[in-house]
Amino acid sequence: MQCRAAYLAVFRSSLTNIASKHQLCRVLQQAGINPSHATLNKYWTPRTSKLNFDDFCEILKFEKQTEENELMRAFKKMDVNGDGYISHSELEKVLTTRGDKMTAEEVNAIFAIADTNKDGKLDYAEFCRLLVSTVEQCQVAALERLEADAKLKRQNFGSQSESPPKSSVSSSSSSSSSAPAAAAATLPQPPETPRTESDTALKKDSRSSSRPSSARSRRSSLSNAITMTSSSTKASKMPEPTSLQEWHHNYMKGCFFLEDDGSIGSLQYQLHLPQTTSVYLTIQPLNLSHRPDKSSSWMNMDTALFVMSAGETKEDSTLVCFTESRDKEKYVWKGELSAGTYYLLPFTSGCRLRKKSKKSLSNKPVELVYRTDTGELDLTREFREVLSDIFEVIDLDGNGLLSLEEYNFFELRTSGEKCDKEAWAVCKENFDTRRNQLTRQGFMELNLMEATEKDGDPADLWVTLEAMGYNRALELVEACPFQIDVHCEGTQPSVQPLSVDSGPRLLNQALQKSIVARAEARPLRGQDSVLLYTYRGEHRISSLVANKTNQKVTVHVNNEQSRNCSSSRGMSVFAVEVPARTKMVCQHVLPTNDKQDWTYCCVESMLPCQ
């Protein structure tokens, strides 16, 4: 939503292309990023003629917003005497000789704004706060504009392509703030040949974007109505084996994290079976509630587990099975698997795990630290409970201890850095450990030390909490812990967490194959080379568009006639651009209320290229 808000603060429509480096700079700034010349030149080369909204979203996956602590570190390097101020001459020397060199006039203009009390010195702490708050105000204003404008709110645009278009070059890069299994994405790169000036744009009349004309609708639309009963949503066709307690068992925990760009990431896992055996697989949300009479708020989250064979390369992997049946919160698969190694790929549709509005929260966050009667710092009870829950989630094997590998999954998620063996040795010397692993108490002590080092300033602690999906009220709203259980009748299964560089792409490949394998292809009317697949599961409906033509197509999707339905796109009307020779997941749909019948009625139609 923030990505679209930034884009629509600059352009009339998300189908409008970025046509210059200046426009790219403006829209990046609107998204809270201050791009350097080097950053702009990385994405806008002499051979680039335009970038679309998808390209912009990919750029934001790799470019971080400017944060106050980063700015402070940079200014402190200029502050030679450490008094919290920088003179005009010191600032001018740095800004005109290093990095993106400024002119003296530009430095004077900055100083005139930043020197609020006109004493010839820059209070850089105040300047950093001003800059960051201004960025936040711009983003809030863009979101409010989007919410207030019904026409803009109806627009949605995006793609999850199986393979990049030929005009793009795939480049691997891991984001420091994403989960260890977060994968490389396709960065927008300059095309081999300049793109044509023709652009897929909305007509001036906004009605053409949200409701195609009846004539065009008759020519190229495809109506698809499916009625699901509440009993079918709750039904289970996969009874638990009667002798399950006697089967060999292994399990692994994990967590879905909602990223800033709206995507959902999680760890992936490797399953090894020494011999062919009957297998009973389940995945379910992990209840962290401390009260037996109350479950965690995310227990209604949908989950699924895709199993792929582990080939010599990721491209050789093939879809073996996936959990289609449901038993209360569990999603289940039962069958026989041959001896070998498999990838276990957790999935949630995004229909229920999505960005929450911050308007409902009080302005004052929950206290994390306090001073005792003796003046020493300590963690509040509320914060300790949350840290205990975080420990529960990152203790992947559930043995009550954190190994270096488990702790590093947490570190990569929250700081983007790994703890090496030397630092781990220091950690073990200072905090409570057992069997060379960190205990729950040791994890508490580590966080207390971080608070103490900052003299009670909770800023870094909040960075950690937000990276783990918590809001300022200490509610877990942008993450969903889960547990995978593997039962084998004839052999002991081995399950290990796996950091896969191509994780999201591998999951998307499995998801697409599962839809194509279970659904019949239907061409859009008048478009025999553009096929629609609609998968109807017990609890989820998913659609996929296959574009077999040699040019991109834009498919308009209208769910307005659906009842009691929630789409992973977050809205009822949107458009999806599908590159040439590419398959793309269009949307996932779940019932808004599981206890009521629901009707999926979707009309897909082609938007003409402009």
DRENLUMKE-70211 format. One record per atom (N, C-alpha, C): x, y, z. Coordinates in pm, whole numbers, plus 50000, padded with zeros to 5 digits. Each point is the difference from the previous one (the first is absolute). Example, Ala and Ser with C-alpha at 12.3 -4.5 7.8 and 13.67 -1.06 7.14 Angstrom:
2
513194943150780 499115011950000 500905012050000 499655010549928 500825011950006 499235010950073 
// end
This chain:
610
500824988050000 499185012050000 500865012650000 501065000150082 500895011650003 500725001749867 500324988949936 500675000449870 499075006849898 498744995949999 499045006049907 499745014650035 499935002950130 499765013850043 501115009249951 501254995550013 501145008049952 499915002149849 499684989449928 499955000849854 498885009449955 498844998650065 498845008049959 500075014350053 500985003050085 500245013850040 500715007849890 500614992749907 500755006249891 499274998449867 499384988049979 499364997149872 498494998550018 499265001649889 498554998850004 499564985550020 500804990849950 499604986050003 501224991150020 499784988250059 501094990450015 500324993149869 499235002849895 500344994949867 500825010049920 500265011750059 500865009849935 501464996550026 500845001549900 501424996550015 500835011750050 501094996850069 501035009850034 500785002749872 500045012749956 500565003049868 501335007450005 500525002950119 501275007150008 500664997350134 501305003050007 500724998350126 499455009650106 499585011949957 499435009750094 498724994550063 499144993749918 498784993950054 500324988750095 501014992049967 500424989150088 500445005650135 500765010849997 500465006450124 498815004750083 499035006549935 498835005350072 499204988950068 499774989149926 499154989650057 500744992350110 501324998849989 500794993750107 499995008850125 500125013049981 499945009150115 498634999250067 498944998749921 498674998950056 499864987250083 500814989749966 499984987450074 500945000350121 500615011750028 500835001350119 501474997149978 500434999649873 501394996849968 500675012349939 501175003450050 500775010849941 501074993849909 499714998449872 500944992949913 501195008649962 501164993950004 501215006749952 500024999349848 500935007749939 500164999149855 500384985849959 500834993550082 500424986349968 498804990650002 499105001850098 498804991550007 499125002149878 499775012649963 499175002849883 500624994349873 501325001349989 500674994949879 499994984849993 499854993550116 499944985450001 498734995149933 498915007450019 498724995649946 499605007349872 500615011549976 499685007649878 501315002449923 500264991649903 501225000849920 499685006949867 501015003149920 499755006449870 499094991849910 499894987050025 499154991649915 498594998350053 499705005850116 498674998650058 499095010949945 498844996149951 499035009849950 498815001550094 499694989550078 498915001050096 500064988550099 499385002150115 499824989650102 498535000150039 499454988150028 498584999750040 499864998350151 498764998850044 499734999250144 500654987650062 499994988749926 500654987950051 501495002450023 500645006949904 501425003250015 500235008350126 499135009850021 500115008550118 499904991950129 499054990550003 499864991550119 501264991650023 500584994949892 501244992150014 501135008750054 500095012549953 501065009050049 499855002050150 498765001850046 499785002450143 500354988050087 500064988049940 500424988350077 501485000950037 500765007749922 501455000150018 500525013350056 499195010449995 500445013050049 499295003150131 500765001550106 499435002550132 499605014650016 498995002450084 499675013650038 501125005650087 500195013149991 501005006550084 499505000050144 500804994650091 499604999150140 500785010150084 499385004150109 500595010450083 501364995950056 500124987350044 501284995850060 501134999849897 499674997049872 501025000349895 500485014349977 499055009449994 500365014049982 500875004950116 499604995950120 500765004450118 501444994949995 500174987549958 501374994649990 500835008049902 499375003949887 500735007549898 500405013850053 499075006650070 500295013450052 501054999550111 499944989550082 500964999050110 501444998949949 500154994449879 501344999249941 500525014049962 499065009149967 500405013749967 500255008450125 499364996050110 500085007850124 501324996850071 501035007449963 501344996650046 500185001850151 499325009950060 500165001950145 498894993750082 499054993549935 498974992350070 499055008150085 499735012649963 499105008250081 498564999949950 499714992049896 498644999249950 499665010449894 501015007949961 499765010549900 501054999049890 499635005049883 500925000649887 499985014249947 501195005749984 500075013849949 499765000149849 499735011849949 499765001549856 501224995449921 501195003650047 501224996549927 500244985049999 499714993350114 500164985550006 499044993149904 498755004649999 499004994049911 500365002349854 500425012249969 500345003349861 501184991649951 500974997950086 501194992249962 499634985749963 499104994050079 499614986249975 499124998949876 498985008549991 499004998649894 500515004349863 501055008049995 500525004449870 501204991949954 500504990850086 501194992349961 499794985049998 498904995050059 499794985650009 498674995949939 499924987449962 498754994149952 499435007549882 498685002250001 499345008249898 500295014650033 501055005449940 500495013350037 498975010849971 499775008650097 499085011149986 500775012849969 499265009949952 500595013249981 499905007750131 500775010650011 499955008450120 498615006050018 499335003349888 498655005850008 499014989850059 500144987349961 499114989650053 500214998050149 501275000450043 500304998650142 499425011750078 500125012249944 499445011950067 498484998850015 499354994749898 498534998450005 499604990050108 500754988950009 499714990150105 500225006050138 501105007150014 500345005550132 498995010450043 499495007849904 499015010350032 498734993850057 499644988149950 498814993250050 500284993150133 501164993550010 500314991650116 500435008150123 500595011749979 500475008250113 498805007950054 499184993150079 498725005850041 500175012250092 501025000050087 500175011550090 501025010249949 500494998049878 500895009549931 501255003450081 500604989650062 501235002550076 501244995549924 499834996749872 501144995949919 500424985650022 499194992450077 500304986050027 498784991449966 500284988049958 498944990549967 499834990050115 498845000250065 499654989950100 499534987849921 500944990849972 499674989449905 499014989850056 499924998450131 499004990950056 498595005049969 499805013350018 498705006049969 499724999249849 501055002349921 499854999449854 499584986049955 500614989650060 499664986249964 498554996950035 499585004650118 498604997850041 499055007149903 500385012249961 499165007749908 499894993049866 501124995149950 500014993449869 499154987350002 500204991750102 499264987350007 498515002550020 499665009650085 498585002950024 499345005649874 500765007949921 499465005249875 499714988849902 500914990449992 499794988449913 498744992450043 499854997850131 498844992850052 498715007649969 500045013450015 498815008149972 499614999149852 501014999949913 499724998649857 499344986549969 500504989550064 499444986749975 498584998950055 499765005750118 498654999850058 499045007749910 500465011649951 499155008149914 499664992549871 500984992749944 499764992349878 499004988850025 500144993250115 499064989250033 498595005550023 499915011350069 498685005950025 499355004449869 500815005249910 499475004049868 499474987749926 500734989150010 499584987649933 498704994850060 499905000350134 498794995250067 498805008849968 500245013049984 498905009349980 499495000349857 500854996149905 499645000549858 499504986449955 498714998849975 499414987149964 500584994649870 500315008949906 500544995549871 501394993950017 500835006950079 501354994850021 499964987050079 499084999150096 499934988250087 499654987549921 499315001749887 499594988649920 501164994549917 501065007649986 501104995649915 500954990850076 500414989649934 501054991450054 500764994649882 501284998250016 500824996149888 501204992550053 500314988649944 501174992950049 500124986549936 501154993950019 500224987049939 500884991450088 499824986949986 500864990250068 500374989949893 500875004049911 500264991649883 500904988350035 499784989049929 500824988250021 501405002349946 500095007149888 501305003349942 499955014349952 501145007350004 499985014049961 499805001449850 499485011449954 499905002349858 501375000549937 500074997549869 501304999249934 500785013050008 499295011250020 500685012850005 500625002950135 499864990650095 500565001850133 501134990150024 500895003750088 501114991350037 499844996250145 499994987150032 499824995450137 501275002550078 499845005750120 501155003050083 499704996250142 500904992750067 499774995450137 500535010050099 499185002950099 500405008850108 499104997750118 500554998450118 499164997250117 499825012850079 498805002050050 499675011950078 500394997750145 500635010150059 500494998150137 498894998850101 498845005749970 498934999550099 499054988649980 500204991949896 499064989249975 500474987350067 499104989950002 500324987350064 501124993049925 500754991150064 501114993449935 499614992949872 498784995249993 499594993149878 499515009649894 500035013150027 499565009449898 500904998849881 499435001449882 500754996449883 500305011649913 500834996649900 500335009549898 498785002849916 499875012349959 498905003649911 500585005449872 499155002749904 500485005149873 500055015150005 501205005449998 500155014450000 499725005549862 499325011649991 499815005949868 501335004549944 500354995249885 501245003349935 499705006149864 500955007449941 499755005849869 499774989249897 499015001749911 499754990049898 501124999549898 500104988749931 501034998549899 499815010049887 498735002949968 499705010249900 499025009750063 500055012849960 499105009850062 498554995749985 499245002050108 498594996749994 499275010149914 498884995749943 499215009149918 499315009950090 499585011149943 499365010350078 498564996650035 499424989849931 498624996450032 499944994850143 498945003450069 499914996650141 498604995250033 499914990150091 498704995550046 499515009950104 499095008649961 499525010550090 498495000150006 499495005150110 498565001050013 499505011749916 498784998849947 499405011049928 499695011350098 499805012149944 499745011450087 498744998050083 499014993749942 498794996950075 500304988550094 499995002650131 500414989850096 499124987649994 498775001449944 499124988449995 500564989049912 500845003849903 500564989749911 500974991050072 500565004950113 500944991650073 499294990050090 498875004250059 499354991250096 498884991849940 499365004849894 498934992549936 500175000649849 500514989549937 500134999949855 498645001849935 499995005649879 498745001949930 499334986649977 498655000349987 499274987649984 500404992949872 500325007749896 500404993549874 501304992450018 500975006650065 501274993150021 499824988350094 499115001850099 499744989450096 499464987649930 499095002149906 499434988649929 501064993149914 500955008149950 501014994449912 501034991850075 500455005050114 501204993950058 499904996750148 498825001150061 499914997350143 499664985450025 500294995650122 499744986250038 499425000150141 498744996350012 499334999950130 500204986350066 500205000350131 500314987750071 499345000450136 498924992550019 499275000250127 500104986550070 500405000150128 500114987850080 499375002750135 499054991850040 499395001350132 500564989350093 500485004450116 500594991050100 499155000750126 499724988650058 499244999850124 500945000650119 499495004650111 500835000950120 500444986150046 499164989949975 500364986450042 501164994849918 500085003749872 501124995349916 501305006450042 499915012550052 501205006850047 500574993150123 499124994750086 500474993950125 500284985149986 499544993949889 500074985549989 501444995149989 500224988050048 501304993549988 499824986649928 500734998349892 499934987549925 501204991150031 500795004150097 501234992950029 500044996150147 499364989150038 499994996050142 501404996450048 500265002950123 501314997050060 500174984850011 501184994749963 500224985650014 499744995450145 499374988850015 499634995150133 501214997050088 501094995749938 501204996450077 501065011049996 499575012649981 500955011049979 500985001550117 499564997450121 500875001650116 501184990449997 499884989349922 501094990449990 500955003349884 499655009649917 500855003649887 501195008450049 501075000249920 501145008750027 499595014549973 500505009050084 499515013949993 501165009950009 499925010649921 500925011250011 499205012749969 500445011150056 499285012449971 500975011749996 499545011049941 500805012049989 499075012150002 500435010450071 499205012350007 500535010349900 499195010249977 500385010749910 499035011550014 500095009749910 499145011750009 499875006549863 498775003649964 499775008349882 500185014650041 500775007549921 500205014350029 499485008349883 499225010050032 499495009349899 501055010849979 500545000549878 501075009449971 499435013849965 500895009949996 499575013749972 499375001349863 500404991649905 499455001049865 498704992249983 499504994250110 498754992549993 500174985149975 501214995849964 500244985849979 500114992950136 499904986849996 500084992050123 501154990249987 500905000050096 501154991249996 500054990950121 500704989049986 500214991050114 501204991349970 500484993250102 501014989849979 499434988549918 500864992749936 499624987649934 500814988750063 499624987649969 500574988850074 500364988649904 500884991650050 500414988249923 499614987550078 499304991049931 499574987350059 500784988649937 500584991550083 500724988349949 499354987350054 499684990849908 499424987050036 500984989049960 500504992250096 500964989349968 499404989049914 498684998250008 499364989449923 498565003949967 499434993449900 498635002549960 499054996750115 499045009050024 499134998250117 498695007749982 498984996250076 498775007850009 500275012350086 499485011449955 500305012850066 498695007450029 499945006150117 498875008550038 500585013750034 499735010049913 500565013450012 498935009750047 500355008850093 499075010650040 500775013150019 499305011049976 500515013350033 498845007650062 500285007750104 498955007550068 500605012250068 499195010550022 500485011450079 500394995550140 501005006450055 500524996350133 499375009050106 499304994150093 499335007550106 501015003850108 500155013050023 500935004850103 499295005650121 498684998550004 499245005750111 500414993550132 500095008350103 500374995150133 498774995450079 498835001849939 498764995850066 499394988249926 499724989050070 499444988149934 498615002449941 499275009950055 498645002649951 499965010049885 501155005149959 500045010049895 501114996949902 499694999849871 501024997149899 500555013049941 501144999149934 500625011649939 499135005349885 500095013049975 499135006549903 500224995249857 501174994349970 500324995949863 499654985449973 499304993450091 499714985849981 499044997349884 499315010549950 499134998049883 500745002349869 501325001950008 500815002149879 500054987149919 499865001349869 500124988249915 501474996849978 500334987149996 501364995749971 499954988549900 501124997149940 500114988549911 501474996149995 500254987749959 501364995049989 500154993249865 500945004849920 500294994149870 501284991650012 499974988349941 501134990750005 500554998549859 501295003349985 500644998749869 501214990850014 500254992049898 501194991650001 501235008849985 501074996450067 501235007849994 500874994649888 499965006649884 500844995949888 501425005350016 500834997549898 501385004950005 500035015250003 499065006449930 499875014550004 498565003250036 499755012750038 498645003950035 499074998549881 500545001949878 499164998849880 499554985649978 500764990550054 499644985949983 498924995550098 499665008450097 499044996150103 498614998449939 499284990050044 498644997549952 499054999550118 498775004549977 498984999850105 499574985650025 500044995950125 499624986450039 498574999850055 499695009150092 498685000550062 499865013050076 498795002650048 499795011450089 498774997450086 499925006950112 498924997750096 498725006249947 499024991549966 498725005049948 498884998550102 500114990450091 498934997750098 500255008250125 498915002050074 500075008150121 499284993050114 500625000550117 499394994650121 500165010650109 498955008450017 500045011550090 501125009449957 501025002550085 501085009049961 501074993049917 499974986749996 501044992549928 499684998949851 501045000749918 499884997549857 500844987549971 499404990149933 500494986250007 500254994049862 501034991449992 500204991149886 500434986350052 499484989449940 500384986450037 500264992149873 501084992449998 500334991849884 501344993450018 500524994649892 501304993250004 501045008349929 501175001450063 501135006949939 501174990449988 500695000749887 501174991649977 501185004950083 500964991550020 501235003950069 500665011449923 500525009950071 500675011149933 499885012950079 500355010949934 500005013250062 498975008949933 499265007650082 498915008449950 500125014050060 499425009749929 499845013550054 498605001350057 499895005450122 498715003250060 499835015249993 498995004649926 499835014349974 498715004950065 500085007050114 498805005350066 499385011349918 498685001350009 499295010049921 498785005050077 499735013049989 498715005750041 499585009649891 498705001049976 499515007049881 500155015150006 500045005950120 500015014550012 498605006050010 498974991549996 498625005150016 499765005150141 500664994050098 499775003850139 501245005950067 501164998149941 501225006150052 500355011849910 499665011850045 500265011949919 500225012050091 500505010849944 500335011950077 498775005350073 500225003650128 498925005450082 500105015250008 498875006550011 499985014550016 500565003750136 500825010550003 500595004450127 499175011050068 498875003849935 499205010950055 499364996250134 499694987150017 499294995750120 500904999250123 501315000649980 500914998750113 500125013450074 500204999150130 500245012150077 501385005549966 500175013050019 501265006449964 501154995450089 499674996050122 501054996150094 500244985049994 501214995849964 500284985649994 500134994050139 499934986850006 500184992850126 501445001750047 500185001450131 501355001350055 500734986649991 501285000449961 500814987949989 500974998450117 500505011250050 500964999650110 499585010050108 500484997850121 499725009250110 501184999450098 500035009550093 501055000250102 499434994850132 500744991250060 499584994250128 500215010150113 499634996150121 500185008850117 501465003550023 500904991249955 501445002650017 500595007749884 499145003849901 500495007749887 500524991849884 499944986750013 500484991549891 498894997749897 500434998049877 499054997549892 499544985550002 498734997849965 499484986449989 498935000049891 499674988149952 498984998549897 498624999250065 499015006349937 498644999550054 499414986049981 498974997150079 499354986949992 499444997649860 499385010449939 499434998549866 501074996549897 501145006750011 501094997549906 500584986050019 500124995750125 500534986650026 499084989249941 498705002150009 499074990249942 500174999149849 500185011549935 500195000149855 501334993449965 501055003050075 501304993649973 499924984950018 499214995650097 499814985650019 499304993849880 499025007249943 499324995149880 500954999749880 500835010349988 500975000349891 500974988350013 500444997450122 500894988650025 499324987149955 498704998850030 499254988049963 499974998249848 499905011049927 499924999449854 501344996549937 501095006050051 501314997849938 500694987350051 499454994150104 500474986750046 499394989649906 500584998849882 499374992649890 499754985350034 500944993950072 499844985750029 499294997550133 499645010850071 499194998650121 500704993550117 501345000850007 500704993550111 500235009450118 499435012249993 500145009450110 501315007450003 500834998649895 501315006549991 500195005649859 500835010449988 500305005849870 501414996449958 500114992749891 501324997249943 500475012549924 501255000149960 500545011349922 499215001649871 499654988949937 499255000849874 498625006250023 499314995750106 498685005650030 500115014850036 501005003450079 500155014050038 500315008749878 500734994549905 500345007749880 498795002349910 499034990950000 498765002849928 499355012550057 500015001250133 499465011850068 500825012449967 501334998950004 500875011449973 499845005149857 499934990849904 499835004049861 498665006949980 499014995350069 498675006149988 499985014150057 500665002250113 499875012750072 501105010049970 501204995249966 501115009349977 500674998349865 499724988849934 500634997649871 501434994850010 500464997350121 501374995450020 500004986750076 501064992249977 500164987450071 500935001650119 499784991750098 500894999150115 501044989249969 501285003849992 501024990049968 500384991950125 500874990449982 500344991050110 500705007250115 500815010149966 500705007450106 499005007950084 499055006649932 498995007650074 499104990750079 499754988049947 499184990350071 500724995250126 501324998649992 500784996050117 499905010750110 500075012749961 499855011050097 498594999650060 499024997349915 498614999250045 499854989250107 500614988549977 499894989050095 500695003250132 501065008549994 500715003750122 499165009350088 499135008249937 499305010550072 498544996850033 499434990349930 498584997350019 499784985250030 498854997150057 499704986450045 499894990449881 500804989450002 499994990149893 499954986050060 499624990449914 500044986050038 500304991949875 500954990950010 500434991949886 500405008949881 500735010950031 500485009449898 498875006949924 498825000550062 498875006849938 499405010050098 499375010349946 499465010850081 498654995950060 499865002150130 498734996850066 499035011849985 498764997850040 499015010849997 500465011650090 500544996650117 500505010350091 501155007749936 500904992749932 501115006549932 499525009549891 498944996349932 499425008649896 499465012850063 499384998950118 499525011850072 501175008950040 501064993850051 501175007550045 500645007549884 500014993949884 500595006349882 499245012749964 498664999450004 499205011649967 500105010850107 500144995950126 500195009650107 501335007349983 501044992649959 501295006349977 499895010549889 499244996849895 499835009749890 499315012650049 499004998450087 499315011650056 500925007950090 500834993050078 500935006650092 501055007949925 500514994349892 501015006949919 499475013049941 498695000449975 499395012149945 499425008950109 500344997050126 499545007750115 498485001050003 499334988949966 498544999550007 499285004649875 500735005049901 499365004249875 499484987549927 498684998949977 499464987649943 499994999649847 500615009849934 499895001149853 500434987149930 501164994650038 500494987849935 499134988050035 499454999850120 499114989050039 498735000249914 499505012049970 498815001049915 500304995549858 501215002849952 500394995249867 499914984749995 500514993550106 499944985450009 498564995150003 499185006250083 498614995750014 499225001749870 500195011249934 499285002449875 500454990349891 501294996749999 500494990249903 499384986350024 499644997150126 499374987350034 498485000549987 499455011349953 498575000949970 499155006550105 500605006150105 499235006150108 499765014849974 498865005050048 499745014349994 500355006450133 499745013350011 500405007250120 499144996650122 498934992449978 499204995050112 500424985850038 501124995549945 500544986650023 499034989049957 499295002649890 499124990049940 500684994449876 499954986949984 500594993649883 498995001049885 500215009649911 499015002849896 500554997849859 501314999349984 500584998649866 500884987549991 499604989650072 500694987249995 499044989250047 500304987749962 499194988650043 500914988150026 500264996550127 500814988150029 499264987349957 500764989949960 499384987449960 500874988350045 499424988149991 500744987750031 499714989649894 501074993449954 499904989049903 500264987050075 499124990349984 500204986850060 500104989649890 501014991450011 500204989149903 499944986850076 499004991849967 499884986550058 500294989749890 500884990650029 500344989549904 499764986350065 499384991249925 499664986950056 501214991050013 500915000349900 501054989949998 501425004950019 500225013050018 501375005050014 499995013250074 501155003950056 500115012550074 500315011449903 499115010149987 500265011149908 500975010050061 500765006549913 500915010750043 499525012949935 499785010350082 499545013049949 500985010750047 500485008049906 500965010650032 499565013049934 500215011350069 499705012949934 500985002249886 499535006649898 500785001749878 499925014449955 501135006449982 500025013449944 500244998749849 498945001549923 500084997849855 500015013349928 501025002449917 500115012849932 498845002749905 499444989549944 498905001849906 498674996050063 499885002050133 498834995550074 498675004549945 499725013249993 498705004249947 499754995249858 501024999649919 499814995149863 499654985250000 500634992350088 499704985750008 498574997950050 499595007950101 498634998950050 499005004149892 500295010849928 499095004549895 499884989549890 501114993549969 499994989349901 499104988550047 500124996250127 499184989250055 498525004050000 499735012550037 498635004850005 499374999849861 500735004749902 499485000149862 499744985849951 500924991050026 499824986149955 498804993650068 499765003450128 498864994150070 498685004849941 499945012649956 498785005449941 499764993849863 501064999749917 499864994649864 499624985250005 500564992550097 499734985650008 498574997050043 499375009250075 498684997250056 498875007649929 500315008549902 498985008249938 500024998449848 498855002049941 499884999249855 500305013649938 500755000049890 500355012549932 498805005049920 499695012950015 498935006149922 500535012749937 499915001449869 500515012249936 499065011850023 500595011750018 499195012050000 499365001449862 498775004449993 499315000649872 500735008849901 500194994449880 500715007349897 501495000150020 500504993050103 501434999950031 500414985650028 500104991949896 500284985850018 501374997350063 500885009949993 501354998150053 500175005950140 498895004950058 500025004750139 499034991250079 500554991550087 499224989850068 499825003350148 498844996550051 499725002050142 499804986550067 500704997850112 499844988050081 499425004250135 498954993150045 499405002950131 499994987450085 500825000050104 500094988650092 498975001650110 499184989850021 499025000050107 500384989450103 500535004450113 500334990950108 498884999350101 500244993050109 498994999050105 499785013350070 501065008150010 499905012250077 500555012149926 500584998249881 500625011049928 499714998949851 499805011349935 499905000749855 501175008649951 500724995049901 501145007249945 499895000349848 500365011349940 499955001149854 501375003649944 500224995849878 501295002149933 499745003649855 500785009249947 499925003849859 501264995349930 499824993149888 501144995549917 499955007849870 501015008149976 500105007949877 500964993249904 499464993949896 500834992849903 500375008649879 499625012550003 500315008949888 501425005550015 500455007049898 501355005850001 499995014550045 498905004450059 499955013550053 499254999950133 500285010150082 499345000450131 498525002849982 499214995350095 498565002750000 499625005250138 498945007950004 499485005050126 498604994550020 499824992850111 498734993550029 499305007750112 498775003949972 499195007250097 499174989750078 500005001050133 499314990350085 498965007350084 498764994949998 498915006250074 499334989550089 500135001950132 499394990850098 498775006150066 499435010649944 498955007550071 498744991750026 499784989749920 498804991850019 500234988550099 501234998750050 500294989650099 499355003650134 499714989850078 499375002350130 500794992750108 500245007150113 500734994250114 501374994949956 500675007949915 501314996049947 501065010550034 501214995150024 501155008750026 501114996249904 500455009749920 501034997449899 501385003650054 501014992649957 501385003150040 500465013449944 499285005349899 500355013049944 499515011550087 499114996950094 499545010350091 498935009149943 499494997049882 498965008249940 499214991849900 498885005249959 499114992249914 500255002149852 500635011049962 500275002949858 501465003749985 500694993549910 501425003049978 500414995449861 501205003649961 500544995949871 501354993450021 500304989949922 501264992750010 500674999649864 501245004449995 500774999549876 500804986949996 499804992349895 500664987049987 501005000949885 501304998950028 500995000749893 499834988749898 500635001749885 499914990149893 500534986550045 499364989349954 500424986250025 500194997450150 499065004450078 500144999250146 498704995650065 500124992350107 498874996750086 500065008950124 498835003950051 499995008650116 498794997050088 500244998750130 498894998450093 499255013250007 498704999249978 499175012049995 499535004150139 499364990750072 499545002950135 499674987150073 499945001050133 499474989550086 498775005750069 499004991650024 498775004650063 499614990350112 499655005550116 499514992450115 498665005850044 499224992450074 498795005950057 500375010150109 499315011250001 500225009850107 499564994350134 498864992849997 499484993450121 499864985149969 500814991950067 500004985449975 498664993450032 499225006350085 498764993750045 498835002549905 500225007949896 498945003149905 500374994949861 498984997549916 500254996349861 500665011849928 500754996949896 500655010749924 499924997049851 499895010549922 499884998949855 501125007949934 500814992849923 501085006249923 499475002449859 499855012649963 499505003549867 500955010349942 500844995649910 501075008549948 499865001449848 500185012149951 499975002649856 501385005049959 500674992249915 501315003949948 499845004949856 500655010849966 499925005349864 501325006449962 500235001049871 501245005949948 499855015149990 501015007250047 500065014449975 500825002249874 499535008349907 500765002249877 501285007650028 501054996849926 501275007450013 499825013849939 500485010050071 499875013849951 501325004449937 
// end
